[in-house]
Amino acid sequence: MKLMRRVEPLAETIVAFWLQPDNRDYPGWRDHLDINRIMLATSLTPDTFLEIPAAD
């Protein structure tokens, strides 16, 4: 959990980058469009798609 908190600012930077439409006009994004769209959507609503167990 500590590691996730440490990299959270980086994750926010990456999501903000891909949210900009011009940045998605890139061959690497388009080559894997279906996967990239799903991953971006799950990053915007992580509580809906990902559960991280609480530490005991």
Backbone as CSV, one residue per row, in Angstrom:
resi,resn,N_x,N_y,N_z,CA_x,CA_y,CA_z,C_x,C_y,C_z
1,MET,0.818,-1.192,0.000,0.000,0.000,0.000,0.869,1.266,0.000
2,LYS,2.006,1.205,0.720,2.908,2.356,0.739,3.404,2.678,-0.664
3,LEU,3.742,1.631,-1.400,4.233,1.827,-2.772,3.173,2.509,-3.626
4,MET,1.938,2.088,-3.490,0.862,2.688,-4.287,0.705,4.165,-3.952
5,ARG,0.811,4.499,-2.698,0.701,5.919,-2.318,1.863,6.723,-2.888
6,ARG,3.023,6.089,-2.944,4.213,6.782,-3.440,4.126,7.067,-4.936
7,VAL,3.503,6.192,-5.696,3.430,6.384,-7.142,2.129,7.050,-7.591
8,GLU,1.246,7.336,-6.661,-0.036,7.951,-7.022,0.131,9.253,-7.810
9,PRO,1.036,10.159,-7.433,1.202,11.379,-8.255,1.597,11.069,-9.697
10,LEU,2.402,10.050,-9.903,2.779,9.660,-11.260,1.554,9.148,-12.015
11,ALA,0.742,8.357,-11.360,-0.477,7.842,-11.995,-1.382,8.991,-12.414
12,GLU,-1.522,9.982,-11.558,-2.361,11.138,-11.882,-1.814,11.886,-13.091
13,THR,-0.498,12.001,-13.195,0.134,12.662,-14.333,-0.131,11.885,-15.624
14,ILE,-0.017,10.572,-15.551,-0.251,9.735,-16.733,-1.700,9.842,-17.187
15,VAL,-2.642,9.764,-16.257,-4.063,9.857,-16.606,-4.355,11.227,-17.222
16,ALA,-3.839,12.286,-16.614,-4.070,13.636,-17.142,-3.530,13.752,-18.568
17,PHE,-2.398,13.137,-18.828,-1.819,13.155,-20.175,-2.757,12.493,-21.176
18,TRP,-3.253,11.279,-20.863,-4.090,10.548,-21.811,-5.493,11.112,-21.927
19,LEU,-5.915,11.925,-20.979,-7.230,12.559,-21.081,-7.257,13.653,-22.146
20,GLN,-6.103,14.154,-22.535,-6.033,15.185,-23.561,-6.171,14.522,-24.940
21,PRO,-7.209,14.888,-25.683,-7.481,14.227,-26.970,-6.295,14.200,-27.931
22,ASP,-5.525,15.268,-27.980,-4.379,15.296,-28.904,-3.358,14.204,-28.581
23,ASN,-3.237,13.858,-27.319,-2.275,12.829,-26.927,-2.739,11.427,-27.302
24,ARG,-4.023,11.262,-27.535,-4.541,9.959,-27.952,-4.475,9.776,-29.467
25,ASP,-4.061,10.822,-30.180,-3.883,10.736,-31.628,-2.438,10.315,-31.907
26,TYR,-2.128,9.114,-31.471,-0.774,8.581,-31.501,-0.870,7.111,-31.911
27,PRO,-0.008,6.645,-32.810,-0.120,5.254,-33.278,-0.122,4.224,-32.153
28,GLY,0.690,4.421,-31.137,0.739,3.469,-30.031,-0.575,3.379,-29.278
29,TRP,-1.280,4.491,-29.167,-2.598,4.506,-28.519,-3.613,3.808,-29.426
30,ARG,-3.607,4.179,-30.698,-4.589,3.633,-31.637,-4.380,2.138,-31.902
31,ASP,-3.135,1.675,-31.860,-2.857,0.256,-32.105,-3.540,-0.651,-31.079
32,HIS,-3.747,-0.130,-29.895,-4.354,-0.906,-28.808,-5.551,-0.155,-28.244
33,LEU,-6.322,0.425,-29.129,-7.418,1.314,-28.741,-8.378,0.676,-27.745
34,ASP,-8.783,-0.560,-27.981,-9.744,-1.196,-27.086,-9.186,-1.336,-25.671
35,ILE,-7.955,-1.772,-25.555,-7.334,-1.929,-24.238,-7.120,-0.561,-23.585
36,ASN,-6.618,0.395,-24.344,-6.312,1.709,-23.787,-7.564,2.420,-23.291
37,ARG,-8.655,2.320,-24.018,-9.901,2.948,-23.568,-10.379,2.344,-22.248
38,ILE,-10.298,1.037,-22.139,-10.742,0.368,-20.912,-9.842,0.751,-19.746
39,MET,-8.542,0.760,-19.976,-7.612,1.103,-18.899,-7.795,2.551,-18.453
40,LEU,-8.023,3.452,-19.388,-8.264,4.846,-19.019,-9.571,4.960,-18.233
41,ALA,-10.600,4.275,-18.668,-11.882,4.315,-17.948,-11.733,3.766,-16.539
42,THR,-11.013,2.665,-16.381,-10.855,2.098,-15.039,-10.006,2.993,-14.146
43,SER,-9.103,3.756,-14.732,-8.296,4.668,-13.918,-9.122,5.852,-13.423
44,LEU,-10.195,6.176,-14.133,-11.041,7.305,-13.732,-12.039,6.911,-12.647
45,THR,-12.387,5.640,-12.575,-13.322,5.155,-11.554,-12.777,3.879,-10.923
46,PRO,-11.648,3.968,-10.247,-10.992,2.753,-9.746,-11.818,1.986,-8.716
47,ASP,-12.636,2.662,-7.939,-13.424,1.958,-6.927,-14.474,1.053,-7.544
48,THR,-14.812,1.306,-8.795,-15.789,0.502,-9.493,-15.180,-0.786,-10.023
49,PHE,-13.916,-0.749,-10.397,-13.291,-1.871,-11.080,-12.222,-2.592,-10.277
50,LEU,-11.665,-1.946,-9.285,-10.542,-2.511,-8.579,-10.755,-2.403,-7.084
51,GLU,-10.574,-3.497,-6.418,-10.663,-3.480,-4.960,-9.306,-3.860,-4.405
52,ILE,-8.822,-3.047,-3.485,-7.564,-3.327,-2.800,-7.912,-3.651,-1.366
53,PRO,-7.595,-4.864,-0.918,-7.946,-5.240,0.450,-7.268,-4.338,1.461
54,ALA,-7.991,-4.034,2.492,-7.421,-3.221,3.584,-6.386,-4.041,4.327
55,ALA,-5.341,-3.369,4.775,-4.313,-4.050,5.554,-4.862,-4.386,6.933
56,ASP,-4.520,-5.564,7.406,-4.982,-5.980,8.749,-4.092,-5.425,9.811
